[in-house]
């Protein structure tokens, strides 16, 4: 089972919203034992909202499932010592502080690898551990702007637009998880770990592979084209009688089939629309021809009719449409989490495809309460009960005092 494939891998996670927790969530979803280290007051993600569920951040809950939680004061010598002991028994460290912070705590890769040669250490930051912007902080929206992504979004002449989903954070988390697994494979083969430098900036540039390749080839910065793909036409959303439909019919056979389905065979003979490059060059004229045709009927009519002709299309669905759909039901991604404070909440789970549907026999854990697993994790590192209680009394360890409940599949 994919959800059990990383059993035996231990990860110490010092990260906070959002890219780092996404990375470690992916590892935890595949079976790794992820120990999330938070300051005594909790990580920043717990404060992000709305929405809130009984005072708990939906953002925090959504990206911290399947982890164990330890609330540890790294500003204290005892806290740093506890962290070092945790790392000694771990395979991977993930952190997303500003460059230099972990070095100041004595928890940087150069210090730790001396006694832990196979350690894979992943640092996630806005602009990387070196370079002219290494000291500059950044979050998802800032990096969407700095990487050029925002310049490509929206419509011509409109104000700047960002992707509402924190796509820079998400893709950085995915990239970090991939890099960690590759580095861990090397460490298992030769016993040598490494320090991974993963940045939101680089990840978001990589996300725009096609856009930058086109820019380098043409020397022209992309124009804002709304829903349209800048390299293909028609490949965009069209208004129907009751909504919108996304259509991709730029392949010659599909373009011909679309003209027939719309009852507009004359468009196929129009020299402005002869080939894909012609249609891209005359996109606005093409749109003016197609829009009134699509407005004759509703979205459902067009989806049925175009699918019969193997023309790629889909209604532009909102979240309510999606979660009510048969495709969502069949995806295996839907899950319900029982949390002691937030109650029963619905989340998208871990399901790369329908073949990896939700497995009720391998129940997940809800995102940990603050310090929920302090005692059991430190006991695994060799701390005695008296030592642990001493850390509590000194404020090195903290807890919310509320037990957690496992996820129900």
Secondary structure, DSSP 8 states (H G I E B T S, - for coil): -GGGTTTT-EEEE---TTHHHHHHHHHHHTT-EEEEEE-TT--GGGG--S-EETTEEHHHHHH-TTEEEEEE-TTSHHHHHHHHHHHHT-SEEEE-S-TTHHHHTT-SHHHHTTT-TT-EEEEEESS-SSSTTTT----HHHHHHHTTTGGGSSBTT------SS-HHHHHHHHHHHHHHHHHHHHHHHHS--EEEEEEHHHHHHHHTHHHHHHHHHH------BTTS-TT-SSEEEEE-SSSEEEEE--SHHHHHHHHHHTT-GGGGG-GGGSSHHHHHHTHHHHHHHHHHHHTTS-HHHHHHHHHHTT-EEEE---HHHHHTSHHHHHHS-EEEEEETTTEEEEEE---SSGGG---TTS--B----TTTTHHHHHHHTT--HHHHHHHHHTTSEE--S----B-B-
